[in-house]
Amino acid sequence: MSEFGASMTECSKGRLVVDCTQDCSQINAENLQKYDAVLFYTTGELPISADGRAALIEFVRGGGGFIGYGGGEGARSYAIG
């Protein structure tokens, strides 16, 4: 786990559940159903499959939260609306 992931896990104890991964294959429709929001801590475009991108877009369209942290705002933009 990255230092950021460890920090997020530690500071959120008792407040919310945090699952950290660097495995982009975990971004899929089935897994996203488990969450209210996702947080990306990255710079640039992630190696997410086309299906994963579509699932993430549908997750946000359906009311799921998306947070880009650190260099996350530099990630490639996708039309959600």
Secondary structure by P-SEA (a helix, b strand, c coil): ccaaaaaaaaaacccbbbbbbccccccccccccccccccccccccccccaaaaaaaaaaaaabbbbbbccccccccccccc
